[in-house]
Amino acid sequence: MRRIDFVTLRLFVAIAETRSLTRAAEREHLALAAVSKRVSDLEGQLGVSLLYRQPKGVELTPAGHALLHHARNLLDNLQQLDADLSEFSEGVKGHVRIHANTSAVIEFLPEDLSTFTRQHPEVKIDLEERVSSDTLRALREGLTDIGIFAGHMPAEDLQVFPYREDRLVLVTPREHVLAGRECIALREAAGFDFIGLQHDASLHALLQQSAQQMGTPLRLRIQVRSFEAICRMIHTGMGIGVLPEQVVRNYLPALDVAIVPLSDAWARRELKLGVRNLESLSMTARQMLEHLTAREGNG
């Protein structure tokens, strides 16, 4: 293992992505013979076959898939190391990575990160918007320092802290029969066509779980990848949907939609902060965590 170098790992990732030794050689500007030898030497060092050779290319063996996962992590970490060190040479004194779900990115983080950067102007913040399941995966794999995700998502293996609460509401076209209600239970709206998020979104999972518990499946007509897309579909009369109230209010001036508070207990939703290991966080990441948790419950 000590002889495996980053050039070989980068080459192996290229082979996995192109499924071809020839295309990987072209991408990495190496001779095909050199690529073939590096792969053979790598398999010899590890004592396992990494590729299935086929007439039209190659496929990864189970061992190859395992190596690909770790190779990507190592290369990502190397790239991050290079970026961090170059920033320090340019005056940056800290760096923190955050993955957060859309609700947090839209509703709370703009203000929270703005106040943090005013207090710590020398710190660089990398913020990536991800669905809660991807955020949790990134935390577990060490790809982010801090994650913000829906509170109902399982996270027993992480260190978790409260962040904020938001309220889910029913969103309808302005002239919809339900638009004039003061509040409504999801069960009362289940007979209408719904516009929802993709399957890996935590909000989708929450709604499906709630529908299962009440014994009435939701009629999902369309599934999209963003809150804005849901609002636009509802605006055109394609259906109704469930979204965080503050998110919808951002779109209300431009779209002809109405909001109706949901009376279901789960409609009051908690957002959580998570870290993989508090003790291993950098000083900068700890400062960010303390800043975000100190604001819990405010606003």
ABEGO torsion letter per residue (X at the ends): XAABBAAAAAAAAAAAAAGBAAAAAAAAGBBAAAAAAAAAAAAAAAGBBABBBBAAEBBBBAAAAAAAAAAAAAAAAAAAAAAAAAAAAAGBABBBBBBBBAAAAAAAAAAAAAAAAAABAABBBBBBBBBAAAAAAAAAAGABABBBBBAABBAAABBBBBBBBBBBBBBBBAABAAAABABBBAAAAAABBBBBBBAABAAAAAAAAAAAAAGBBBBBABBBABAAAAAAAAAAGAEBBBBBAAAAAAAAAABBBBBBBBABAAABBBBBBBBABAAABBAAAAAAAAAAAAABGBX
